[in-house]
Structures are given as structure tokens and as C-alpha cells.
Amino acid sequence: MDLPPDAREEAVAGLDHLVELLRRTEAAESQQVTVKVNGGSGTNNTAIGVGINNGHVGNVYSQPASSRTEKAAELVGHVRDFTALLGPDHRNVLIGRANHANAVGESGNPSEAARLYGDVVDHWSRLSSPADPEVLMIRYQHAKWVGEAGRAGESVRLYDDLIPQLAEAHGTNGRYVLQARRWQAILVAEAGDAERAVRLYNELIAHQTDLFGEDDVDTLEARCYLAQCVGAAGDAARAAQMHDALCSDLRRVLGPEHASLVVAERWYHFWHTYQEGTPLGWRVFHPLSFYSPSWRE
């Protein structure tokens, strides 16, 4: 199948995800696996589906925003059907519930996503240790959506508890550990401790630079968040300077048309024209989020 580059990357990610899930799934002779990959890009993207017939393993998909609500509704049906078939405690049912929670968040309701993830964490933790690898990943998503819902202090507490256990399970260089540290730091700033957030981000950027180099996309993105924390800590001029320097590096590394450059330019202008005492809204602490609650814009 001739796929566009973006669709091909997502297809590979979906297949890799399937392989990992099957590695952890109980084997059964009757088990049949189906993988469906559809091409398309932009607003014409169709689903990249991954399915398994003995339970809802999950779906990796790329869809336009208008279809995400439909995806959430579809997952409700999957969860209901497989709960009846496998029972509420089966791992694939719990994974299906987590996928539904994520779809709810991506369709624009982060508060409900946080609630649904919390229910899955509570349920799975009663069946297994909170440090179980599967539970850790559900807790990781739960903390993220609590933060997206604007409950910064609660999310920080979740990350403070989660990150040491993630590091023990995945190593300090693990992708999810680094991502959790990034989200933790910006939420610390939103919760009112911007100085601690600056310290956390400086530590994270030094770590990522050692691992990946100065031009790594994740390192560049972390610099955007650090600049936001510096501004929130009271130094708007320094935040503007940091975004200006970041814009130069983004143009050099990613090119003048890259979406991240638009984001950095926007925040340069924000801090360059910032008037002391102006309240900082939700968006300042979620500068790259696509799931902003409308009441916090």
C-alpha cells in the first residue's frame, strides 16, 4: 500500500503498539489478529485500526477532530460488549476503558477524561499493585488529563508520586519519564510555584541535551515551556528573549514553515508586550495544548 509519509509513520507506530500489546496478552489458540491501515492525510485522514478478537486491545488512529466524538461513542460500545464477554476485571476491558477516556479528552472534554481515567486507575489498582507497568501507564495518562482539565495542584501531586515509580520501571532516560517531568514542571508553575518549575525545567533540559543534543525536538519544546515558567516567575523580558532565541533555532532546525515556530513567535509577542500585573490564564501554562477548556482561554 502506498501511504503518505505521515500515514506511514502512524501505521508503523500502530503496528509497533500491536506487537507490544500482543507480547503482554495471554495467548490463545483461537486468537485472531486483524490490522487495518488506511491512507490519507490532513482532514481526509481515516482510522488506523488495531484489533484483536478476544478483547478490546486498543486502537491507534489518526482522525480529523470532527470524528473524535464518534470514536469515543464507538469505544463505549466496545467496552460494553467486551465487559459482558470477559468480565469487568479483564485487562483488555480496562485498556478499552482507558482508550475511551483518552478519546473523550481528545474530543474536547478533559475533565471527563480525567474522571474516567481516575476510575480505571482505582479499579486496576485494586487488582494489581499501583507500580504494575500497566497501571503506571494508566496513571501517567490520568495525571496528564487532570492537568489538561485545569486542576494543576492535583496533577502535580499525581506526578510527584508517579515519576519516581516510572523512573524505577523505565529508567531515568525513559521516554515516559522525560515526558512526565515536562508536564510536571509546567503544572508546578500553574499551581503557583514558578521558581520550582524553572529549576525543574533547567534540570530536564540539561538531561535531554546530554541525551539527545541541543537540536532535538523535545529539547527545543522544553525550552518553550521553560520560557513560560520564567515569565510566570516574574521576568517577562527574559521570557521574551528566550522565545526569540528559540525562534531562531526553530527556523534553523525545523524550517520557517514549521508549526512550532508559530507557537514560539506567539509567545515571544505575548511576553514582549506583557504588562506587569496582567493575570496569567490557563493557556500560558499549556502553550502547546490543543485541548484548552474554553472557560480558561
N, C-alpha and C positions, 0 to 999 in steps of 0.2 A: 504494500500500500504506500502510495506517495503522499507523505504528510508534510505540511509546512513545518519549519523548524520549531516553532513554539509548540505545536501539537505533538511533534515527535518527542520533544523533551518531556512533555506531560505524560505521554504514553509510556515512555521508559520509566518515569517515576511511578506510574501506576503499576506497571509490571513488577518493578522492584518491591513495591509495597505488598503486592500479592505474594511474591516469593517469601517475604519476611513473615507475613501472616500465616501462610501455609506451614512454614517451618515451626510455628508455635501452635498450630492447630492439631487436635487429635486426629490421627489418620483413621480412615475408614475405607473398606474396600468399595463401598458404594459411592464414595465421594467423587463428584464430578466438578470440574472447574471450568468456568467459561470466562473468557476475556473478550471484551468488545471495545474496539478503538475506532472512533470516527474522526475524520479530519475536519478542517475548517479553522478559521481564526477570527479574532475580533468578535463582533456582535453575532457572527454566524457560527461560533463555537458550538459543538454538540458534546454530549457527555462522553467521557472516557469511563466506562463502567468496568468494575471488577466484581465478580460474584462467585459464590460457592453454594452448592445446593443444600448443605446440611446446616446452614445458619447464615445469618447476615454478617459476613466478614467486614464488609465496608465498601464504599465507593470512592474512587478518586475521579474527580470530574472537573471540567472547565466549562462554565456556563455563563451566559450573559446574566446580568443582575435580575432581569425580569423573570427568569426561570428559577431563581433560587428558592422562592417561596413554594413553588411547585415541588422542588426537590425535598424540602422539609416535609411537605404533606405526604409525599411518596414514602419517605422514611418512616413516618408514623405507621403506615400500613405494614411495612416490613417488620417493624418492631412488634406490632400486634400479632402478626401471623406467626413469627418465629417464637414469640413468648408462649403462644398456645402449643406450638410444636415441641419446643425444647425446655420450656420452663423459665421462670424469671431469673434464675441464678446462672444460666449458661453464659459462658464468656462471650459467645458471639452475639447473644441478645444484649449484653451490657455494652459491647462495642457498637452495636447498632444504635443503642440509646445515645451513646456519646456522639456518633456521627450525626444523629438527628439534632442534638444540641448544637453542634457546630454549624449545621445548615440553618438552624433558626437564627444564630448570631449573624451569619453571612447574609441572611435575608433582611437584616436590619433591626434585630431585636436582641441586643447584647444582654440586657437584664434577664430576659427569659432564658437565653443560652447559659448564663451563669447559674441560674436556678436549676436548670436541667442537669448541667454538669455536676453541681453540688449533690444532687440526688444520686447520680451514678457513683460518685466518689463514696458517699455514705454507704450505699448498697454493697459495692465491691469491697470496701474496707471491712465490712462485717464478714465477708467470705474469705479474705486474704489479708496479709499484712499491708499496711499503708506504704511500705517500702517495696512491695511487689512491683516488678518492672511495668506490668500493665497498669497498675493503679497509679504509679508515678506519672505515666504519660497522661492519664485522665486528670490527675491533679494539676499537671502542667497546663493543660487546656483550661481547666476550671479557673486557675489563678489569672490566666490571660483574659478570659471573658469577664471576670469580676472587675478587672481594671478597665476593660473597654466599657463597662456599664457605668463607670464613673465612681466606683467605690474604692478609691485609692488606698486608704488606710487598711481596709480588709485585704486587698490584694497584696500589699506589702507584707502583711503578716503571713499570708499564704506562701509567698516567695521566700521569706526568711526561713520558714520551716522546710520548704521543698528543696531549695538549692543545695544544701549540704547532702541531702539524700540522693539527689540527682547526680551530684559530683561523685559520690561513692559508687553509684551504679554505672555511670558512663565515663568517669574520669573527668578531671578538671578542664580538659580540652574538648569535651564532647559538645556537639552542635547544640543540643537542647540546653546544656548548662550555660553556654555562652548566650544563647537567646534569652533564657530566663533571667540572667544577670542584666541584660539590656533592659528588659521590661521592668525588672525590679527597680532599677536606678531611676528611670523616669517617673515611676509611680511614687517613689520616695519623695521626689521633688513635688509632685502634685499633692502629696499628703502634707506638705509644709516644711520639709527638711531639705531644701535645695542644696545646702552646703554638703550634707552627706551624699546627695546624689552626684554632685561634682566629683567627690572623692571616688565614689563607686565607678563612675564613667572613666575617670583618668586611669584607674586600675584596669578596667576592662579593655580600654583602647591600647594600653601598653601590652596587655596579654595578647590581644588579637594581632597587634603589629608584629610581635615576636613570632606568632604562629603563621601569619598569612602575608605580612608585609603592609606597607603604608597604603598601597593602591587597591587592596582588597575591598570589594563592595561592602562587606559587613563592617569593615573598619571605617570606611567613609560614612556609612549610615550612622554608626555610633557617634561620629563627630557631630552629626546633625543634632542628635539627642543631647550630647554634652553641651553644645552651644545653647540649647533651650534651657538646660539646667543653670548655666552661667547667667543667662538673662533673668531667670526666676530668682536667682540668688542676689539680684540687685545690680548687676553690671551689664546694662543693656548695650553700652558702647562696645564692650568686649565681645558680647554675643554677636553683634553685627559684624565685627572684624572677623570672628571665627567663621561665620557663614560666608563672608566674602572670600576668605581663603579657601573654604570648602568648594565654593562655586568654581574657582579656578581649577582645582584638582578634578572636580567632576567633569568639566569641559575637556580636560586633558585625557582623563582615563576613559570616560564613557561617551564623550562626544557632546556637541552643542544641542542635540535634539532629545537627549535623554530626559525622561520624566522627573528623575531625581533632581536635575538642575532647576526645574521649575519650582520644586518644593523649596530648595535651598535659597533661591532668589526671593521667593515669597517671604521666607523668614528673615533674610537679610533686611528687606524693606521694613518688616514689622519692627525689628529691634532698632533699626536706624532711625525710625520715626517715633519710637516709643516715648510716651510721656510718663514720667515717674508718677506712680500712684494709680495708673490705669489698671483695673482688675485683670488678672490673667485667667482666661477661660479654659475650658476643657481641652480645646484644640491645641493650645500651647504645649500641653503635656502628652499629646498624642499626635505629633506633627505629621506622621505618615499613615495614620489610620484612615481606613475607608468606612468605618462603622461608627461614626460620631453620632451619639444621641442628639437629636435635633434641639433639645432644650439646653444643650451645653455649647452650641455653636456661638 
